[in-house]
Amino acid sequence: MNKTKSISLLLAIGAVLEIPVGLGLLIAPSPLATLLLGAPLTGAGLVVARLAGGGLLALGIACWFARSTPTAPASLGVAGALLIYNIVACVTLALALPPDLPGYALTLGVTVLHGLVAAGLLAALGARLS
C-alpha cells in the first residue's frame, strides 16, 4: 500500500475508533472507566474524563475530514496529533496494566491496538518525510 493510502486509512481508523470513545466518555465516563480499568470515576475524575472525551471526539472528527486529503499539511498535522495520542495512550495503559486488573484482556487489547496504530502512523509519516 502506498504512503498516501496508508495515512488515509489510518486517519479513517482513528476516526472510527476515537469518535465513539469520545462520545462514550462524554455520556457515560464512569461505566467506560470501570469496563477498561476496573474502577469507577467520581468527582474530578468525571470532569477530566469528559474533557478527554471532548478532545477525543474532536480528534476523531478531524481525522475523518483529513482522511480525504492525507498529504495536505493540515492533514499531516492531524496524523501527527493522532500519532502522539496513540503513543501516550499505549504507554499510559501499559503502565496501568497489572495482570490482576479486572478486564485485563480488554485493556491489553486496547493497549496493543493503540500501539499498532502508532506504529502504522510512525511508518507512514516517516516514509512520507524521507
N, C-alpha and C positions, 0 to 999 in steps of 0.2 A: 504494500500500500504506500502511495507517495505521501510526502510530508504534509501537504495541504489537506489531503483527505484524512490523515491521522489526526491532525489538530481539529478539524471539523467534527470528526467522530467523537473525540474526547470531550470537546465542548458540549456536544449533544448529550453524551453520557453524564457529564457534570450537571447539566440542566435537569435531566430526568431523575437524577439521584437527589440533588440538593433542593429542588423546589418542594417536593413532598416532605422532606425532613424539616425544612424551614417552616412550612405550614404546620407540621406536627408540633414543633417547638413553640410556635405562636399559640396554638389552640390548646394543646394538652402537654405541656412540658414535663410535668411530674410523671405521668404514666410512661412517657417515652424514656425518661431517665431511668425509671425502675426497670423497664424492659432491657435497656442496654447496659446499665451499670449496677443494677440490683438494689438501688436505693431511691426513695422519692426525694423530690425537691421541696423546699419550704423557703419562706421569707425572701431574702435577697437572691437565693438561687433561682427562684421563679423569674425574677426580673432579669437576671443575667441570661437565663435560658431563652427568654422571649426576645431579648436583644440579639442574641446569637441566631435565633430563628429568623428575625428580620434580615440579618446580614446574609444568612444562607439563602433566603428567598430572593434577595437582591442579586446575589452572585449567580444563582440558578437562572434568573431572568436574563442577566447579562450574557451568560453562556449561551442561552437559547438564541438570542439575537446575533451573537458573534459567530455562531457556527456557520452562517451563510457567507461570511466574508473572512475566512480564517487567516488570511495573510495581511489583512489591514492592520495598521499599527495599533488601533484600539482593540481589535480582536486578539492580537498577540498579547496585549496588556491584560485582557481578561483571562487568557490562557495562563499567563504568568501568575495572576492572582489565584486562579484555581490550583495551580501547582503548589504555591505556598500554603494554601489552605489544606490541601491533601497531605503535605509533609507534616504540618502541625497536627492535623487530626490523627495521622498514623502514629506519630511519636507519642502524643498525649494518650491515646487509647492503649498503646503498647505498654506504657508506664503504669496504667491503671488496670492491669490485666492479671491479677492473681488467679491461679487455677481454681481456687475455691469460690470464685465470684459467681453468683447466680447469673445465668445467661452467658457463661464463659464462651460457649461455642458461637453464639451470635456476635458477641463483642470481638472475638478473634476474627470472625468472618468480615466484619465491618473494618477492622484494622487492616487486614490483608487487602481488602478492596481499595481502601484509601492508598495503600502502598502501591498497588498495581496501577491505579490511575496516575499517581505521582510519577512512577517510573515511565509510564507511557508519555506523559506530558514532558518529562525531562528529555526523553529520547527525541520526541518530535520537535520540541523547541530547540534542543541542542543541535539537531541536524539542520534546522532552519537557519540558525545563526552561523553555522560553519560554512 
